[in-house]
Amino acid sequence: MATEIVNFLRACTVCEKFSPNNKKQKLLQIPLPENVFEVIGLDFAEIGKSYLILVDYLSKWMEILERSSHSAQSVITALKPIFATHGYPKIVICDNVPFDAAEFKKFISDHNGKVVTTSPCYPQAHGMIEVYVRIAKKIILKSLETKTDLYEMLLEYRNMPLASVNVSPAQILLSRRLRSNLPIDSRLLKPKILNYRTRMVENQVRVKELYDRHAPRAPQSFQNGQIVAIKQGKFWEKGTILNHADTPRSYWIKLNNGNVIRRNDFHIKVSSTSTPAHDQRHNFLFDPIEQDDLPEQPADNPQPPIIQQNLPIERPMRDRKLPVWMADYC
């Protein structure tokens, strides 16, 4: 009986539409880059104004750039001075808009780089930049509240040691501390090569182990042409897998309304339903009794109509015995 119930629920379109989210998979980490400014992340933060946030995936060096527009040309204009200082990256990890624009992709590819966009509606795919967008927002808000220059606060962030390796972004990127308004011995400002990579790799391993403890979902792959369910907002919709996207765990899917979208497999699961929701009104575990299957009643002995009465439902009674200690009071 339990198997029949499970199979029925899996074939129910309404149950599928309102089913819960998929569970988490094992953490898929971006390998630690070999050099600084080899892999960077880009995103926008909105706090009254628009700010372009850039973070280097190795040193955690951060740039906060105020922009009046989200256009590709505006982004390119902001990045040129930074790339002239630190060099052009090999990989740029970012959202789709506006970084998926042909103009921005051409700018990066002309300098032997590659733009890697993440799946829509899945910010975990570029968790690094999402974390640093939150840090940048705090810096901006504190700057506005205290009326302190934004770049003064950004300088102090770059001098602050990272908790995981006890080395600052400036020390990783420039091999030296930056002079600020805080008193510091001039000997500490001299360049010094530090060994931080081993601690960073160990930290990545530790983070993955902790995350994977709560990620029970096994890896899953989908075939071209396979019917699946896709999470769209709060509900699941049916679609068809077209092909695998360029990024891991990402697929191009055609919805039943004809739209083609890209989604991470966190928002995809195998669909076992085939009947639209409005046709499942009588989809029970057993076949409903048709009127033609009822035995015919003789015409000379008609059955009286059955009148349903709302009678109270009596619960079955059980024998009740008083406790022994109450015997003297009865």
N, C-alpha and C positions, 0 to 999 in steps of 0.2 A: 504493500500500500504506500509506503514512504517513497519508493522509487517512482510510482505513478504520479504522486503529488509533485515531486521534484521535476519530472519531465513535463508535467502540465505547466508549472510556473515558468520553466525555461521557454516553452512555446507560446507563452502569453505575451502579446504585444504591449498591453497596458502595464504588466509587471516589468517588462524590459524598459519601457519609457521612464518609469519612476524608480528604477533600480539604483542602488548606491554607487559611489565612485569606485574605480579600481583601487586595489591596494598598491603600495609603493613597491618598486623594483629595487634591486641592488644599485648602489650609487655608481654612476658612470662619471668618473673624474676626467678633467682635462689634464693631460700630462704636464708636469712642471717644465716651463720653457728652459732652454739652455742659456739664453742670454736675455738681458733686460731689453724692454721695448721690442721683443720679438713677437709677443702675443699681447694684444690690448683689448679692452672692452669699452664700448661706447653706449651711452644712453642719455636721455633727457630727464631732468628734474624740473617740476613746476612748483615754484613758490612765489606767487605774484608775477614773477618773470620766468623766462625759460633759461635754463642753465644746461649746457652740454657737459656731461661728466665723462672723464677719461680715466681709466685705471690700468696700470701695467700689471700683468698677471704674475710676474716674478717679484718685483720689488714692492708692489702695492703703492707705487707712486701715483698720486692723484692730481688731476687738473680739473678746475671748475671754471667754465667759460660762459659768461652771460651772452645769450644770443637773442636777437629780435625775431628770428625766423627759424623754422624747422626744415627749411629747404636743403637740398643736397649741396647747393652752392654755398650756403651759409656755413654748413658743416666743414666743407673743404677749406674755406677761408680761415676758419678757426684752427684747423689742424695743421696747416702749412707751417706756421712758426714753430709749433711743437716738434714736428717731424724734422725741421731744419736744425733743431737743437739735439734731438735724441736719435734721429734716424728713422727710416720708414719701417713699419712692422711687416712681418710675414703674414700674420693672421689678424683680422679684425673681427671680434665676436660682438654681435649687436642684434637689436630688434629688426623687424622688417621695414618699418617706416621711420625715417626717410632713407635709411641706410641701404635698402634694397633697390634704390633708384639706379638706373643704368649709368648716370653721370658719376655717382659716387663709386660704383664698382669699377668703372673705367679708371678713375683717379688712382685707386688702390692697385689695380692690375697693371697700370702703366709703370708702377714702381715695384713690380715683382711681388705683389702682395695678393691676398685673397680675403674676400668678405664672406664670413660664415654667419648666416642669419638663423635664429632659433625658431622653433615651432610656435605659432601663435597660441595665445592662451596658456602658455606653459613657461612662466618666468624662471622656474627652477633650472631650466636648461642653461641659463647664464646667471647662476646664483652669485658668482663673484661680483659682477657689476651691480646686481640688485642690492647686495650688502653695502657696497660703497656709495650707491645712490642715497641710501638711508644715512650713512655717515656724512655725506656732503650736505644733505638737507639739514642735519643738526648743526653743522658748521655755519651754514647760511642763516638759519634762524637765530643762533646765538650771536652772530655778527650783527644782524638787524636789531636784536633786542638790546645789546650792549653798545650799539653804535661804534663797533670796532671794525677796522678795515678788514675785509674778507681775506685779503692776501696775507695779512699778518697772522691770522688764525690758521690759514693753510700752511704757512711756513712752520708753525709749531706742530701741526699734524705730521709734516714730513720729517721732523726731528724726533718724533715720539717713537720709542722702540715698539716693535710688533710683539704682542704677547707670546706668540708661539716660538719665536726665535731670538727675542731680546736684541734685535737689531732694527734700526730705523729704516724707512724707505730711502732716505738720503744716503745712508751708509751702503745700502745695497746697490743703488743706482750710480752714485758718485764716489763711493768708497771714502766718504768723509762726512762729518757733521756740518750743518749749516749754521753760520753765525746769526744769532737773533738778538732780541733785547734781553734775554736771560743771561746772567753772568756765566762765563765758561772759560776755563783755562785754554790759552792759545795752543798748547801742545795737543789738546784733544781735537783741534780743527785740522790737524795734519792728515793727509790721505793715508788710509790703512786698508789693506786687503783682508777681508774677514771670511771665515768659512761658515757660511750659513746654509748651504744647500742641503747638507745631510740632515739638519734639524727640520728643514722644510719638508723633505721627503718623509721623514718619520712622522711629522704632524699630519700629512696627507693620509698615511696609512692608518693612523689612529682615528682620524675623522671618518674614514670609510668603514672601519670596523664598528664604530659606534652607530653609524647610520644603518648599516646592513642588519644589525640586530632587530630592527623594527621594519624590515622590508621583506615580507614573506612571499611576495608575488614572484613567480618564476618567469624567466625571460620568455617572450612570446613573439613569434614572427607570423606575418600574414602574407598570403599569396596574391598575385595579381588576379583580379576578377572575383575575389572572395567577398561574400556578403558579410558586412559587419555592422555594429552599432557604434555611433560616434556621439560623444557628449557635447551637446550644444547648449551652453548656458546651464540650466538646471535639469534638462531632460536629455534623453538619448534618442537619436534619430538613426534611421537606416541609411546605409550607403554602400558603395562598392570600392574596393581597393584598386587603384589604377597602377601605381608602382611605388617603389621605395624612393624616398627623397635622398638628397645628398648627405644629410646629417644622420647620425645614428638614431634609431628608435623613432624615425619620422617617416610618414607616408603621405602620398597624395591620394585624396579620396573624392569620389563623385557622389554627391547626395542625390536623393530621389527627385529633388526639384531641379537638378541639372547643374547646380553650382559645384565647382571644384575647389576644395580646400586642402590645406596641409595641417596635419595634426601629429602630435607625439602619441606614441602607443599607450600612454597613460589615459588618453581619452578615447581609446579604441578597444573593443572587445568583440568576440565572435558572436554573431546573432543566430539564434536558433528559431526565430519566428518567421512566419511567412504570411500570416493573415493580418490584414489591417485591424486596427483597434475597434472600429465600428462594426466589424463582422464577428466579434467575439462575444456577443451578448449571450449566446447559447452554447458556448464552447466549454462543456462540462466534461468530467471524467467519464461519464456514461452518455449514451445516446438518448436524447429526449424522446418521449413517447409521442408519436404522431397520432392525430385524431383518427386516422384510418385504421390504426392498429388496435383500437379499443373494440371489445366484443359488442356486437349489436344487441340492443335490448328488444325483447318482444313487444310488438305494438299493443297487444291486449293486456299487458301487465307493466305499465310504465312505472319507472322508479320515481319516488317522490324527490323533489329537489333537496339538496343538502344545504341546511342553513347553518352557517358557522356562527357559533356563539363565543363571545369572549369570556370563557370560564376561567376562574382563578387557577393557577397552577399550584398544586399542593406538593410540598417536598416530602419525601419519605421520612417517616418517623423512626427513631431508634429507641431502644429501651434505655431508660435513664435510672441510675441508682445514686442515692445519696452517699456521701463519704461516710466512712465508719465513725469518724469522730463526731458526726452530727446525730448519731443514733440516740443519745441521751436527750436530745431536744425535740424529738418527734413524738 
